[in-house]
Amino acid sequence: MDGLRLAVSWLTVFPLPARQVDDRACRQAISFAPLVGALVGGLGALLLWGLSALSAPPLLAGLLVVALLALVTRGMHVDGLADTVDGLGCYGPPERALQVMRDGGAGPFAVVALILAIGVQAVCIGELGQTPWALVLACVTGRAAFVLCCRTGLPSARPEGMGALVAGSQPLWLVIGWWLAAAAGAAVISPAAAGGVLVAAAALLLFTHHVRGRFGGITGDVLGAASELATTIVLVGATLGSSQF
C-alpha cells in the first residue's frame, strides 16, 4: 500500500504519507497515478454537477472547477507545463534548456501555454455540465500520461530528481492496460471522447520523442506537462462528443 499512499500524497494535497518511501514505492506510485486521477476528477465532477444544478454560467463553472483541480494538485502539473514549454522554447544545448526549467520563472512561452491550457479546459469543462463524469475520464487519462512517460526505455534527463526515480520504471503491458481502460471508458461517453484518448496517446508519443531529443529524457516537469496535455485533449474530445447529442 505504500505505493498507493505515496501516489495520493505526492500528486494531491491530501496528507496520506507512505510508511516507507524508496525506489520501489516511487515506481508503484506512478503505476497507481490514474487512480489518483479518478479521485481528483471525481471531486471536480462533483463541483461541476453542483454548479450546473445551480444554473451557474458554463464558463464560470469551468473556471471554478479548473481552480479546484489546481488547488487539489498544488498546481504541480500546470507548473510543470510552464517550465517544460519554456525549456523547449529556449535556445542552446540540453543543459541550457534544463537550467531554464530549473530556474522556475515563467517566460512568454509559459504564459501563452498556461492561458491556452487553462482557457481551453475551462471552456470544455463548462460545456460538460450534463456529463460531468467525462471530467473523471480526462483526469484519469492525464495521470495515465505519467505511466506512458515512464515507460521502459525512456531515460531521465537528469541523474537526480523525480525523473531519475521513475524513468523507465513502467512495463509496456501496464502502459497499454491503462490506456486501453481509458479508451474503453471514453467509448461509453462518445466516439469523440474515445478519439480524444487515442489522439492524446499519439500526442504523448510525439511529445516524449521530442523531449528525449531536446532534454535527453524526462523530468518531473515533463510529467506535469504531459498530464496537462493529455487532460486537455480528452476534454476537447468529450466536449465535441457532447455537442453532437
N, C-alpha and C positions, 0 to 999 in steps of 0.2 A: 504493500500500500504506500510505501514511501514515494514511489514514482508518481502516483496519482495525487498525493498530498502536495508534493513539490510542484506539480503542474498547476494546481489551484493557487498556491501561494506565489508562484513565480509569475503567472500570467494574469492574476487578478489582485484586487486589494484585500481579498478575504484572508484573514490570518489562520492558515491551516498548515503550519510548518511541519516538514518531514522530520522524523526522528533521526534519520541518517541521510546526509547529503554527500553523495560520492558520484563517481562517473556513471555507475550503473543506474542510480536514481535519476540522474540528469537525462540519460538516454531514454529511460522509461517515461519521464515527464514529457518529452517530445512525442512519444508514441501515444500518450493519453491526451495530447493537446486538443484534438477535435471534441473530446468530451467536455473540456472546459469551454470550448466554443459553444456547445449546446447550452451550457449554463448561462454564459454571457448573453447569447442570443435569446434565451428564454426570458431573461429579465427585460431585455429590450422589447421583445414581443408583448410582454405583459403591459409595459408602459404604453406601447403603441395602441394596444387594444383599449386601454383605459382612456387615452386621449381621443381615440376615434369615437368611443361611446359618448364622450363629452362634446362631440362635434367640433373638435379643435381644427383649425385650418391645416391642411395637409403639410405645408412647408413648415409651419410651427411645430407640428408633431414630429416631423422628420428631424428637425434641428435638435429638439429636446431629446429624442432617442439617441442621436449621434453623441450628444453631450453625455448622456448616461453611459454609453459604451466606452467613451474616452475616460470617464471617471472610474468605471469598474476595472479598466485595464491600466490605470495610471497613465494613460496617454503614451504607453511604450511603443505601440505599433505605429502611431502617427509620427512619433519622434523618429523611429527607425526609417519610415518613409522619407522624412525630410532629410535626414543625414545621408541616406543612400542616394537620393536624387542629386544632392549637392556633390557627393563623391563621383557620381557618374558624369556630372556636368563639368567638372574641373579638368584642366589640362595637366599634363605631366605623367610620370610613371605611376605604377600601382601604389608605391609608398606615399606619394603626394596625395593621391585620392584617399587612402586610408587615414592620413593625417587630417585631411579636411573633415572626414566623417567623425574622427575622434574629437575634433575641436568643439563640435556640437552647436555651432552657430547656424542660424537659418539664413541662407543666401537666397538670391532671386529664384533659383530653380526650386528650392524647397518651398518657398512661399506659394509659387504657382501650383506646385503639386498638392500642397495641403488645401488650397482653395478649391481645386478641382475635385479632389477626393472627398472632402467634407461636403462640398456642394452637391455633387452627384449622389452621394449616399443619402443626404438629407432629402433631396427631391424624390429619390426612389422609395425610401422608407415611408415617406408621407403618402405615397400612392398605394402602399400595401396595407392600408387600414383594414381591408376586408380579408386579407390573407396574411396576418401577422406572423404565422409560423414560417413564412418564407424568409424572415429575418433569421430565424434559427438555422435554417439551411445555409444562409450566407455566412454566418459566423462559424459554423462547423467547417465549411469549405475553406474559410480563411485560416483556420487552425490546421486543417489538413495540408495547407501550404507549408507549414513547418516540417511536416513529415516528408513531403516531397523534396524540400530544400536540403534536408539532412539525409538524403538517400545515400546508399553505398556508392562510393566512387567520387563524390563531390567533396573536395577538401575544404579546410578552413583557410581563410585569408591571413590569419594571424596565428602565432603559436600560443597565444593566451586569449582569454575572454570566453564569452558564451559560445561563439562559433567553434572554438577549439574543443570545447567539451562535448559537443553534439554532432559535429560534422561527420558525415559518413556512417552514422550510427543506425540508420533505419533500413531494414532489409526491403528489397523490392516488393516482396509479397505483401508487406504491410502497407506500403505506399499505394499499391494497386487496390488493396482491400478498402482502405479509407475512401479513395476516390470513386470506386465503384459504388460504395454505400452512399456517398454524396450524390452521385448521378442518379441512383435509384430513387432517393428521396426527392430529388428535383423533378423526376419524371412524374411523380404523383401530383406535383403542383401544376406543371405545364411543360409542354415540349420546349418552350423558350427557356424555361428555367434549367432544364436538363442541358440544353445547348450552352447556357451560360457556364455551367460546371465544366463542360468539355473545353470551351474557349478559355476558361481560367487555367485549366491544366496545360493547354498548349502555350498560353502566355507565360506561365511559370517556367516551362521547359526552356523557352527562348530567353527569359529573364535570367535564369540561373546559368545558362550558357554564356550570356553576355557578362555577368558579374564575375564569372570564373576567369574570363579573358581580361577583364578590366582590373579586378582586385586580386585575382589569384585563387578565389574561393569565396565562401560565405562568411558573414559575420552576424552578430546579433541584430544589427541594424538591417541587414538584408532580410532576415527572417521577418522582422516587423513590416518592412516594405512589401514583401511577398504576401503577407497576410492581408494588408490593406488592398493590394491589387486584386487578389482573388475575391475578397469580400465585395468589392465594388463591382467587379464584372458579374458576379452572380446576382447581385441586387438589380443590376440593369436588365439581365435576362428575365428575372422574376417579374420585374415591372412591365417589361414588354409582353410577357405572357399574360399578366392580369389585365392588360388593356385590350386583349383580344377576346375577352369573355364578358 
